């Protein structure tokens, strides 16, 4: 569950754009201000038929829609989530068997280490960052349970939304397990430092700005799951280039999970859009006037306050996840929900037009930024550089790696 905000992928541009309040100078474009500067004011829009008023709900009309699409949540539980237990893949399927029954366990570990030795330090840093944020899963399940109408109030509720939340969490839990064990067996990392980083990330928490709104929450997860799929997939391609086919298989399996989850969250949004086009488009536009923030922005190893900036720079230079990807994901969501061809009430037209123009604007900003960055001109031109240069010298030392 690791991706990076556009805030750090694009440097500050000329007049009219300034770093966000509290941001470190030079770390990124103030996307929030940029978007506000290039969009019209939102049109006020009438609310759709709402659920009975409740002093406990901030979004009663949104909750009414969520309740109406609960059969879709059940369908996702039945068709998207895999069988639990013996019928599903587990981390042990991709790693050496260390039981006493396996007489060749030492040779199997050596084989893992021999392949991992070919992975560059740069790619290893990105992989560790991926693993750390996957291991912060408790934060993400907590977040899901803040979406009104989608929560699991008893911890074992039998509602479709509660079952989806627990099922999604159980599948995602395998990702951190698998990457953690791979990195441990590789012998390439200072696992104590990595574990400290995981604990800091969970302790610090994360606020993506969903505000307990299920509409905002599902826009966020639709974006995040696709970005994570791209990130894991590109790490796998680069691992293969480095000769570690085992790591490539691991990343491909995880990316496959993210792809299934992405489709589910986007399906939820499709159903919301059919029932409440004005409310959904208004919420989507408001969210994109800010930016999609990701958990990696809170990453901290106990010493380096600039860790996320250094980490995201390496990921961008390797082509694992870049500003171009951010623009492409925005365009994909708009295409998936067919916003350009959607007949909407007048109250939603300004927000819809704003959203439909975003991918082009993001792409221009991304290309301008990335063409000015050494080694990224091909990526900025639309070429897929993942797997073409897995070794970009590290400018910073990372405590996660054993130091010479």
Steps between C-alpha positions, in 0.01 A plus 500: 500500500774737404484793265612857497330838494529730200614765749851355509515372145467845344739780596377858554429685175511868416267773624164402635620181671647479848587216739213405731500635851747308714666331201875488467624741230570327172322175585207538263230691323211639701248301304214613716559866411572418136172318458303772675655760272391323183145404591169680531312517824291198573135534418262441784296187449189357661542193713350168386222338698645432840469249777303599809684777686737379768705702743765228473560535125692772321396372157150351529425530127828324415428227752160443339675430169758276667221297658332470160811356336577253778405212264791614281730474802375146553566424133859624539542279806380199299672572168808714568635374831674166480420193706638528852737239639630200308353625173692828502865583447717563806842652552653158565419397143775732371771441759724213610352235725699523823335204670700201617338301221698694241858375502595755234389810692851647513543465123157654445590804709829534313309499171282787624807694613690438180218647291440786746869593480439626147231747606635856503505703819267748331236240423542352847419839654176521303411141591556572869277806475232286337526243777494754781176656383343161435582409860305806622179315412337561843483869408318426175239272655440767762450747215245276326301482821470880509301508173140554607275212400797271427620435851523180704372625838515167684818362347317196366193655338342298222411794276640499145713806570647353819576174319666690217715699745624190682547299180696779332716535810573127516620499140709814541659356814688248288687774313697634794561148630648385171719803430623511861609137496665537159703799620597317820622196308687716247745612769527837326314715754539628853172346611515671840488840326227382266290375791544831682369677189192277490425573864539875448264493200226315687543714812489827305182405317380643171224737393421493125225758537207263453315678783292188574323549164454168315503681164837660573625175647422297190646760264815481710518120501423485126803719435725343761446137400583573136810695597615218725447249220720710273771537763523130587482402133789726405714382792444147373611592148815661633568198724488276195751727325725456804471123471271439799214308341372396843447864600335561164248222577437644846432850371279372217286304746456803726425726203232251395328538837512878471349478153202299624444737790526799267216367286279453805545852632448647155183292466371647826554848357324407176194396699510819708526708184190337353295587809645836596691657210498853642618394846771270369640742242497785751689285751747369240575852377545634850742220579704558185526873572733380770712196419494128567731458799649163579625329819862509385501874565502421873795263480768559766787288630550689824785712364444632147219755473556518124469125451189517281651762270816291455304177455256645245786650301657157460166345401440771244845470344457125465164556330317298766239769560514850352298813438405355162340205678304742720361668187424166334312370802286815512418451131424133554244575772330764287483253211383213722212711631440645150478852634557662161187341355290501814183707487501695824275768650610860451611509864776247425621627161775729630643233726478239222679729254768574758562130555515417130771761442720379785688215324624731225611763749674244718675346201636836385629579848649152534673510164643844567630387836637165397671621185701729724609204712798298382417160362125548482440651156379168357253447781367852462450439130272208580752216479502238773845516656432244772751221451743701290721650771481339841819665620482870574773594750359589842558860603400433858588227745206296621510349846303206361807372314809354664767768483854417389 
